Amino acid sequence: MNIAVISYSYTGNNDALAAGVANGLSAKHIRITERASRSVGSIALDMIFRRTPRVQPAPEIMERYDLVLFFGPVWMGQIASPLRAYLRYLKAHPRKYGFFSISGGADGPNPKLEDELKKRTGAAPLVFIDLHIAELLPANPKPARKDTTAYRINEGDVKQLTGTVLQAAGEII
């Protein structure tokens, strides 16, 4: 099976996890980049106004693959806007996909995320995991947004989380 691991990461956390999984699957890792610099303000505007930024490489790159595994953060309870062009392309050109995220989690779970994926792609992901940095931090005191936003996953975290994702992905490969 020809597998692509496609990631977008604002902090580097999702790229680190995606790289570990791509390595574990001997898959191609494709990093999504943007032309313009990203800021917290532009994140908020994208989420509020449902904007889709221009990204590289073009989503058509997915044509080469039988299975696409997406990695990206969750912003304000929604899939990060740089992934939107890829999800829209997937709706017009269906193929098997999975979605994984490592994001803050200080505000709790993202219960509408899987439904958003279905709406944007026209199909449910074969595998879906929404991981939270808050779970990597001590429970007391309860991690706040500033704590989860500042946290960068380390080698040990990447190894642990990669194992979790590979186990789940193994069920569909």
N, CA, C and O of each residue as an XYZ file, in Angstrom:
692
protein
N       0.852     -1.179      0.000
C       0.000      0.000      0.000
C       0.898      1.242      0.000
O       1.870      1.324      0.751
N       0.557      2.185     -0.842
C       1.309      3.434     -0.957
C       0.697      4.456      0.003
O      -0.436      4.894     -0.195
N       1.446      4.834      1.043
C       0.926      5.668      2.127
C       1.644      7.014      2.175
O       2.868      7.090      2.071
N       0.847      8.079      2.335
C       1.405      9.416      2.562
C       1.020      9.855      3.968
O      -0.120      9.682      4.398
N       1.978     10.416      4.664
C       1.745     11.050      5.955
C       1.853     12.549      5.687
O       2.931     13.056      5.378
N       0.734     13.246      5.806
C       0.683     14.670      5.491
C       0.445     15.435      6.782
O      -0.514     15.171      7.507
N       1.339     16.395      7.066
C       1.211     17.118      8.332
C       1.306     18.622      8.155
O       1.995     19.142      7.278
N       0.575     19.292      9.037
C       0.734     20.725      9.230
C       0.972     20.914     10.716
O       0.331     20.270     11.546
N       1.901     21.807     11.045
C       2.196     22.043     12.452
C       2.590     23.496     12.673
O       3.493     24.014     12.016
N       1.912     24.134     13.590
C       2.238     25.513     13.966
C       3.402     25.535     14.958
O       4.265     26.410     14.883
N       3.428     24.582     15.879
C       4.451     24.551     16.933
C       5.572     23.548     16.669
O       6.622     23.598     17.310
N       5.344     22.643     15.727
C       6.307     21.577     15.471
C       5.883     20.253     16.082
O       6.453     19.217     15.737
N       4.903     20.249     16.978
C       4.488     19.019     17.645
C       3.885     18.008     16.668
O       4.264     16.837     16.689
N       2.965     18.433     15.823
C       2.354     17.496     14.874
C       3.348     17.022     13.825
O       3.281     15.869     13.398
N       4.271     17.883     13.396
C       5.304     17.456     12.449
C       6.208     16.396     13.075
O       6.578     15.427     12.413
N       6.564     16.575     14.343
C       7.427     15.600     15.023
C       6.731     14.242     15.111
O       7.342     13.207     14.846
N       5.467     14.254     15.481
C       4.708     13.008     15.569
C       4.549     12.376     14.187
O       4.720     11.166     14.041
N       4.229     13.168     13.184
C       4.061     12.662     11.820
C       5.361     12.050     11.299
O       5.339     11.008     10.644
N       6.483     12.690     11.585
C       7.781     12.166     11.139
C       8.048     10.798     11.771
O       8.538      9.889     11.101
N       7.727     10.653     13.056
C       7.903      9.366     13.728
C       7.036      8.281     13.109
O       7.491      7.154     12.917
N       5.801      8.613     12.798
C       4.881      7.642     12.202
C       5.310      7.312     10.769
O       5.300      6.145     10.378
N       5.682      8.316      9.990
C       6.139      8.071      8.616
C       7.344      7.139      8.623
O       7.432      6.222      7.807
N       8.260      7.375      9.534
C       9.438      6.517      9.660
C       9.023      5.092     10.025
O       9.531      4.127      9.454
N       8.105      4.966     10.971
C       7.650      3.649     11.407
C       6.913      2.877     10.321
O       6.927      1.646     10.320
N       6.274      3.581      9.401
C       5.526      2.943      8.313
C       6.304      2.895      6.999
O       5.817      2.360      6.003
N       7.511      3.454      6.998
C       8.281      3.618      5.759
C       7.435      4.334      4.705
O       7.409      3.953      3.535
N       6.746      5.382      5.159
C       5.856      6.154      4.292
C       6.479      7.501      3.969
O       7.398      7.952      4.652
N       5.977      8.128      2.938
C       6.409      9.477      2.545
C       5.799     10.484      3.511
O       4.592     10.466      3.748
N       6.638     11.370      4.075
C       6.152     12.443      4.943
C       6.140     13.738      4.146
O       7.170     14.184      3.641
N       4.965     14.329      4.041
C       4.785     15.576      3.305
C       4.352     16.647      4.295
O       3.313     16.527      4.944
N       5.164     17.697      4.402
C       4.845     18.802      5.318
C       4.135     19.921      4.556
O       4.604     20.379      3.514
N       3.011     20.341      5.094
C       2.269     21.456      4.526
C       2.895     22.753      5.026
O       3.147     22.911      6.221
N       3.142     23.669      4.111
C       3.669     24.980      4.488
C       2.754     26.060      3.923
O       1.968     25.823      3.005
N       2.882     27.243      4.495
C       2.100     28.393      4.052
C       3.037     29.465      3.534
O       4.194     29.546      3.947
N       2.537     30.282      2.634
C       3.341     31.374      2.089
C       3.523     32.479      3.115
O       4.613     33.035      3.247
N       2.465     32.796      3.838
C       2.500     33.889      4.817
C       2.820     33.347      6.202
O       2.568     32.180      6.504
N       3.376     34.209      7.032
C       3.654     33.829      8.413
C       2.347     33.658      9.164
O       1.371     34.361      8.903
N       2.334     32.733     10.083
C       1.154     32.417     10.868
C       1.299     33.084     12.237
O       2.385     33.092     12.817
N       0.212     33.637     12.742
C       0.189     34.238     14.076
C      -1.058     33.763     14.795
O      -1.957     33.197     14.173
N      -1.120     33.985     16.082
C      -2.308     33.627     16.851
C      -3.516     34.389     16.305
O      -4.621     33.849     16.246
N      -3.303     35.635     15.909
C      -4.386     36.431     15.326
C      -4.901     35.843     14.029
O      -6.111     35.800     13.808
N      -3.999     35.388     13.165
C      -4.441     34.817     11.888
C      -5.142     33.471     12.109
O      -6.037     33.103     11.349
N      -4.735     32.749     13.140
C      -5.431     31.504     13.488
C      -6.881     31.830     13.850
O      -7.809     31.206     13.335
N      -7.070     32.807     14.736
C      -8.418     33.183     15.174
C      -9.268     33.650     13.990
O     -10.431     33.263     13.872
N      -8.699     34.473     13.122
C      -9.454     34.967     11.965
C      -9.843     33.832     11.017
O     -10.962     33.809     10.504
N      -8.925     32.893     10.784
C      -9.239     31.748      9.931
C     -10.389     30.936     10.505
O     -11.269     30.493      9.766
N     -10.387     30.741     11.814
C     -11.431     29.936     12.436
C     -12.768     30.676     12.438
O     -13.804     30.078     12.150
N     -12.753     31.943     12.753
C     -13.992     32.727     12.816
C     -14.617     32.888     11.431
O     -15.826     32.724     11.271
N     -13.798     33.208     10.436
C     -14.312     33.470      9.093
C     -14.226     32.260      8.157
O     -14.517     32.368      6.966
N     -13.824     31.109      8.706
C     -13.753     29.853      7.952
C     -12.890     29.970      6.696
O     -13.226     29.444      5.636
N     -11.771     30.674      6.848
C     -10.863     30.885      5.717
C     -10.000     29.649      5.473
O      -9.710     28.882      6.391
N      -9.603     29.479      4.230
C      -8.676     28.419      3.841
C      -7.444     29.077      3.244
O      -7.522     29.641      2.152
N      -6.309     29.022      3.928
C      -5.105     29.675      3.402
C      -4.497     28.895      2.231
O      -4.762     27.707      2.048
N      -3.681     29.591      1.452
C      -2.934     28.934      0.372
C      -1.783     28.155      0.993
O      -1.068     28.650      1.863
N      -1.626     26.929      0.523
C      -0.616     26.041      1.092
C       0.199     25.375     -0.008
O      -0.204     25.331     -1.170
N       1.342     24.866      0.385
C       2.227     24.094     -0.481
C       2.561     22.795      0.234
O       2.675     22.813      1.460
N       2.723     21.689     -0.441
C       2.454     21.485     -1.854
C       0.951     21.470     -2.114
O       0.148     21.423     -1.182
N       0.589     21.511     -3.377
C      -0.824     21.494     -3.764
C      -1.456     20.165     -3.344
O      -0.788     19.131     -3.367
N      -2.721     20.182     -2.966
C      -3.400     18.956     -2.525
C      -3.396     17.824     -3.549
O      -3.557     16.662     -3.177
N      -3.215     18.141     -4.823
C      -3.192     17.108     -5.858
C      -2.103     16.065     -5.638
O      -2.130     14.996     -6.247
N      -1.165     16.369     -4.786
C      -0.097     15.410     -4.480
C      -0.657     14.107     -3.912
O      -0.005     13.065     -3.979
N      -1.866     14.169     -3.355
C      -2.483     12.979     -2.762
C      -2.851     11.927     -3.801
O      -3.060     10.767     -3.446
N      -2.936     12.303     -5.079
C      -3.315     11.366     -6.141
C      -2.425     10.128     -6.176
O      -2.870      9.054     -6.581
N      -1.203     10.269     -5.766
C      -0.217      9.184     -5.853
C      -0.398      8.107     -4.779
O       0.258      7.066     -4.830
N      -1.284      8.353     -3.809
C      -1.329      7.497     -2.627
C      -2.671      6.794     -2.447
O      -3.729      7.332     -2.773
N      -2.592      5.563     -1.914
C      -3.783      4.763     -1.623
C      -4.401      5.153     -0.284
O      -5.615      5.069     -0.097
N      -3.554      5.575      0.634
C      -3.977      5.926      1.984
C      -3.251      7.190      2.403
O      -2.039      7.306      2.223
N      -3.992      8.137      2.962
C      -3.412      9.387      3.435
C      -3.681      9.500      4.937
O      -4.823      9.389      5.383
N      -2.634      9.716      5.692
C      -2.755      9.931      7.135
C      -2.428     11.386      7.425
O      -1.298     11.831      7.227
N      -3.426     12.124      7.896
C      -3.260     13.542      8.196
C      -2.881     13.739      9.660
O      -3.375     13.046     10.550
N      -1.984     14.707      9.884
C      -1.607     15.120     11.235
C      -1.714     16.632     11.291
O      -1.150     17.325     10.445
N      -2.426     17.148     12.273
C      -2.546     18.593     12.398
C      -3.200     18.982     13.701
O      -3.872     18.174     14.341
N      -2.998     20.228     14.090
C      -3.565     20.699     15.354
C      -5.056     20.995     15.255
O      -5.638     21.060     14.172
N      -5.636     21.168     16.413
C      -7.027     21.586     16.529
C      -6.994     23.006     17.072
O      -6.375     23.282     18.100
N      -7.669     23.898     16.364
C      -7.720     25.303     16.765
C      -9.164     25.670     17.059
O     -10.031     25.544     16.193
N      -9.419     26.117     18.257
C     -10.760     26.543     18.655
C     -11.789     25.440     18.376
O     -12.904     25.721     17.937
N     -11.408     24.194     18.633
C     -12.296     23.058     18.453
C     -12.469     22.601     17.018
O     -13.295     21.730     16.745
N     -11.699     23.178     16.088
C     -11.808     22.838     14.668
C     -10.455     22.396     14.109
O      -9.402     22.683     14.678
N     -10.515     21.695     12.987
C      -9.294     21.280     12.307
C      -8.561     22.527     11.828
O      -9.184     23.444     11.294
N      -7.256     22.571     12.012
C      -6.448     23.728     11.603
C      -6.701     24.074     10.139
O      -6.755     23.191      9.283
N      -6.854     25.363      9.862
C      -7.232     25.831      8.529
C      -6.272     25.409      7.407
O      -6.750     25.193      6.294
N      -4.949     25.276      7.620
C      -4.096     24.856      6.509
C      -4.405     23.458      5.959
O      -3.967     23.122      4.859
N      -5.149     22.646      6.704
C      -5.529     21.319      6.217
C      -6.790     21.352      5.356
O      -7.093     20.375      4.671
N      -7.519     22.446      5.381
C      -8.818     22.508      4.709
C      -8.743     22.238      3.204
O      -9.603     21.540      2.668
N      -7.744     22.771      2.521
C      -7.634     22.545      1.075
C      -7.471     21.051      0.772
O      -8.018     20.555     -0.213
N      -6.735     20.349      1.602
C      -6.520     18.911      1.416
C      -7.802     18.131      1.664
O      -8.103     17.176      0.947
N      -8.552     18.535      2.672
C      -9.803     17.851      2.982
C     -10.846     18.094      1.884
O     -11.604     17.189      1.536
N     -10.880     19.296      1.350
C     -11.791     19.609      0.244
C     -11.418     18.771     -0.987
O     -12.297     18.239     -1.665
N     -10.124     18.655     -1.271
C      -9.673     17.837     -2.400
C     -10.081     16.378     -2.192
O     -10.493     15.698     -3.132
N      -9.964     15.918     -0.975
C     -10.323     14.542     -0.647
C     -11.817     14.291     -0.902
O     -12.200     13.195     -1.312
N     -12.644     15.290     -0.662
C     -14.078     15.142     -0.908
C     -14.350     14.953     -2.401
O     -15.218     14.169     -2.783
N     -13.618     15.661     -3.228
C     -13.802     15.555     -4.682
C     -13.087     14.342     -5.278
O     -13.458     13.868     -6.351
N     -12.070     13.845     -4.587
C     -11.263     12.719     -5.061
C     -11.111     11.718     -3.915
O     -10.042     11.633     -3.312
N     -12.156     10.966     -3.609
C     -12.153     10.100     -2.420
C     -11.029      9.074     -2.400
O     -10.653      8.500     -3.422
N     -10.518      8.873     -1.213
C      -9.546      7.816     -0.938
C      -9.556      7.570      0.566
O     -10.098      8.369      1.329
N      -8.973      6.493      0.975
C      -8.926      6.158      2.399
C      -8.040      7.172      3.129
O      -7.003      7.599      2.621
N      -8.481      7.542      4.332
C      -7.679      8.475      5.113
C      -7.870      8.247      6.610
O      -8.841      7.638      7.060
N      -6.906      8.760      7.353
C      -6.977      8.779      8.802
C      -6.594     10.162      9.277
O      -5.964     10.923      8.544
N      -6.970     10.492     10.501
C      -6.645     11.802     11.052
C      -6.137     11.646     12.477
O      -6.731     10.952     13.302
N      -5.009     12.321     12.741
C      -4.377     12.298     14.059
C      -4.016     13.720     14.448
O      -3.645     14.534     13.602
N      -4.127     14.005     15.713
C      -3.790     15.342     16.185
C      -3.168     15.264     17.568
O      -3.561     14.447     18.401
N      -2.198     16.122     17.793
C      -1.702     16.382     19.142
C      -1.852     17.886     19.319
O      -1.174     18.679     18.665
N      -2.754     18.256     20.213
C      -3.002     19.674     20.471
C      -3.189     19.871     21.964
O      -3.127     18.918     22.741
N      -3.418     21.117     22.359
C      -3.424     21.480     23.775
C      -4.270     20.628     24.682
O      -3.744     19.917     25.538
N      -5.574     20.687     24.509
C      -6.455     19.895     25.348
C      -6.763     20.479     26.711
O      -7.434     19.833     27.516
N      -6.288     21.691     26.990
C      -6.549     22.290     28.298
C      -8.034     22.534     28.516
O      -8.505     22.554     29.654
N      -8.773     22.721     27.423
C     -10.212     22.970     27.522
C     -11.032     21.689     27.409
O     -12.261     21.741     27.382
N     -10.363     20.545     27.344
C     -11.066     19.275     27.254
C     -11.096     18.728     25.847
O     -10.385     19.217     24.970
N     -11.928     17.699     25.621
C     -11.980     17.038     24.315
C     -12.618     17.915     23.236
O     -13.210     18.956     23.520
N     -12.480     17.466     22.013
C     -13.038     18.150     20.839
C     -14.131     17.258     20.242
O     -13.887     16.574     19.249
N     -15.323     17.256     20.828
C     -16.351     16.279     20.442
C     -16.892     16.423     19.022
O     -17.467     15.469     18.497
N     -16.731     17.573     18.387
C     -17.285     17.791     17.050
C     -16.265     17.557     15.939
O     -16.584     17.708     14.760
N     -15.057     17.195     16.305
C     -13.969     17.081     15.335
C     -14.211     15.998     14.283
O     -14.013     16.234     13.091
N     -14.633     14.830     14.715
C     -14.845     13.744     13.754
C     -15.996     14.082     12.801
O     -15.935     13.745     11.619
N     -17.033     14.739     13.302
C     -18.133     15.169     12.427
C     -17.663     16.213     11.413
O     -18.111     16.221     10.267
N     -16.755     17.095     11.848
C     -16.209     18.080     10.915
C     -15.452     17.385      9.785
O     -15.569     17.774      8.623
N     -14.678     16.361     10.128
C     -13.950     15.606      9.103
C     -14.920     14.980      8.102
O     -14.696     15.046      6.893
N     -15.987     14.378      8.597
C     -16.981     13.760      7.713
C     -17.593     14.803      6.782
O     -17.764     14.555      5.588
N     -17.921     15.965      7.330
C     -18.528     17.021      6.533
C     -17.557     17.524      5.463
O     -17.948     17.716      4.311
N     -16.304     17.735      5.837
C     -15.329     18.299      4.903
C     -14.875     17.312      3.835
O     -14.543     17.719      2.722
N     -14.856     16.009      4.159
C     -14.343     15.011      3.212
C     -15.432     14.163      2.565
O     -15.197     13.531      1.535
N     -16.611     14.145      3.159
C     -17.678     13.302      2.652
C     -17.633     11.882      3.178
O     -18.478     11.063      2.816
N     -16.657     11.574      4.029
C     -16.525     10.219      4.578
C     -15.838     10.282      5.945
O     -15.057     11.190      6.229
N     -16.146      9.315      6.758
C     -15.493      9.215      8.063
C     -14.059      8.721      7.884
O     -13.789      7.940      6.971
N     -13.149      9.158      8.729
C     -11.784      8.624      8.661
C     -11.779      7.154      9.074
O     -12.587      6.734      9.902
N     -10.877      6.382      8.500
C     -10.748      4.977      8.892
C     -10.192      4.851     10.304
O     -10.468      3.888     11.019
N      -9.411      5.838     10.678
C      -8.857      5.886     12.033
C      -8.783      7.350     12.443
O      -8.474      8.224     11.633
N      -9.071      7.601     13.717
C      -9.128      8.968     14.235
C      -8.611      8.959     15.665
O      -9.116      8.222     16.513
N      -7.601      9.783     15.926
C      -7.078      9.913     17.291
C      -6.817     11.386     17.569
O      -6.091     12.050     16.829
N      -7.415     11.885     18.639
C      -7.253     13.269     19.078
C      -6.494     13.252     20.404
O      -7.089     13.099     21.471
N      -5.181     13.411     20.321
C      -4.308     13.384     21.496
C      -4.178     14.783     22.085
O      -4.314     15.782     21.378
N      -3.909     14.844     23.408
C      -3.819     16.146     24.068
C      -2.545     16.278     24.896
O      -2.168     15.379     25.647
N      -1.909     17.409     24.736
C      -0.710     17.721     25.501
C      -1.026     17.760     26.992
O      -0.187     17.389     27.813
N      -2.215     18.200     27.343
C      -2.613     18.268     28.755
C      -2.434     16.921     29.450
O      -2.162     16.871     30.650
N      -2.585     15.827     28.698
C      -2.424     14.491     29.275
C      -0.959     14.123     29.495
O      -0.663     13.175     30.223
N      -0.045     14.858     28.878
C       1.387     14.615     29.068
C       1.934     15.386     30.266
O       3.037     15.109     30.738
N       1.169     16.342     30.749
C       1.594     17.209     31.849
C       1.033     16.707     33.168
O       0.044     15.974     33.179
N       1.651     17.093     34.290
C       1.114     16.698     35.595
C      -0.336     17.176     35.752
O      -0.693     18.264     35.299
N      -1.159     16.352     36.397
C      -2.583     16.671     36.561
C      -2.816     17.792     37.581
O      -3.816     18.507     37.515
N      -1.886     17.931     38.512
C      -2.012     18.976     39.541
C      -0.814     19.897     39.502
O       0.316     19.427     39.635
N      -1.013     21.181     39.326
C      -2.296     21.809     39.072
C      -2.763     21.492     37.655
O      -1.959     21.149     36.787
N      -4.076     21.611     37.431
C      -4.651     21.324     36.113
C      -3.954     22.209     35.074
O      -3.854     23.421     35.260
N      -3.468     21.600     33.971
C      -2.782     22.400     32.944
C      -3.704     23.471     32.347
O      -4.861     23.207     32.020
N      -3.164     24.665     32.217
C      -3.894     25.776     31.612
C      -3.450     25.910     30.155
O      -2.468     25.295     29.737
N      -4.173     26.708     29.397
C      -3.830     26.923     27.985
C      -2.395     27.373     27.802
O      -1.707     26.907     26.894
N      -1.936     28.280     28.660
C      -0.558     28.773     28.522
C       0.449     27.631     28.673
O       1.508     27.648     28.045
N       0.123     26.645     29.502
C       1.013     25.498     29.707
C       1.036     24.590     28.480
O       2.100     24.164     28.032
N      -0.142     24.302     27.947
C      -0.204     23.389     26.803
C       0.303     24.048     25.531
O       0.894     23.385     24.679
N       0.075     25.351     25.397
C       0.547     26.085     24.213
C       2.068     26.135     24.174
O       2.668     26.049     23.102
N       2.683     26.272     25.324
C       4.132     26.397     25.394
C       4.864     25.053     25.282
O       6.056     25.028     24.977
N       4.180     23.959     25.519
C       4.819     22.651     25.581
C       5.210     22.140     24.193
O       4.415     22.173     23.254
N       6.432     21.676     24.090
C       6.917     21.034     22.867
C       7.234     19.588     23.204
O       7.985     19.303     24.136
N       6.648     18.676     22.429
C       6.866     17.265     22.733
C       8.345     16.921     22.558
O       9.016     17.405     21.646
N       8.825     16.074     23.457
C      10.232     15.667     23.442
C      10.364     14.282     22.799
O       9.375     13.676     22.386
N      11.587     13.804     22.725
C      11.843     12.504     22.089
C      11.046     11.375     22.720
O      10.508     10.518     22.020
N      10.974     11.378     24.042
C      10.207     10.347     24.741
C       8.726     10.422     24.412
O       8.076      9.398     24.201
N       8.195     11.641     24.369
C       6.788     11.825     24.003
C       6.543     11.321     22.584
O       5.564     10.621     22.327
N       7.442     11.683     21.661
C       7.290     11.275     20.257
C       7.282      9.749     20.173
O       6.455      9.170     19.469
N       8.182      9.110     20.876
C       8.261      7.650     20.835
C       6.973      7.027     21.374
O       6.422      6.110     20.764
N       6.499      7.518     22.505
C       5.273      6.994     23.113
C       4.064      7.221     22.211
O       3.291      6.297     21.959
N       3.901      8.442     21.728
C       2.747      8.783     20.900
C       2.802      8.096     19.540
O       1.766      7.701     19.005
N       3.988      7.951     18.982
C       4.151      7.239     17.716
C       3.673      5.801     17.867
O       2.996      5.268     16.989
N       4.027      5.180     18.980
C       3.571      3.809     19.235
C       2.056      3.719     19.263
O       1.476      2.787     18.706
N       1.415      4.678     19.907
C      -0.055      4.719     19.975
C      -0.660      4.842     18.575
O      -1.604      4.130     18.232
N      -0.104      5.752     17.775
C      -0.626      5.976     16.428
C      -0.355      4.772     15.531
O      -1.232      4.357     14.774
N       0.842      4.211     15.607
C       1.165      3.050     14.756
C       0.263      1.860     15.070
O      -0.141      1.129     14.165
N      -0.052      1.666     16.339
C      -0.945      0.590     16.724
C      -2.325      0.794     16.095
O      -2.906     -0.148     15.556
N      -2.844      2.005     16.161
C      -4.158      2.312     15.576
C      -4.110      2.214     14.055
O      -5.023      1.661     13.443
N      -3.053      2.747     13.437
C      -2.931      2.705     11.978
C      -2.769      1.279     11.480
O      -3.224      0.943     10.387
N      -2.129      0.445     12.273
C      -1.927     -0.953     11.891
C      -3.224     -1.697     11.662
O      -3.262     -2.686     10.931
N      -4.293     -1.217     12.290
C      -5.596     -1.869     12.142
C      -6.212     -1.617     10.760
O      -7.115     -2.348     10.352
N      -5.743     -0.601     10.037
C      -6.319     -0.292      8.726
C      -5.361     -0.577      7.564
O      -5.748     -0.517      6.397
N      -4.132     -0.881      7.896
C      -3.126     -1.098      6.833
C      -3.032     -2.585      6.493
O      -2.246     -2.972      5.628
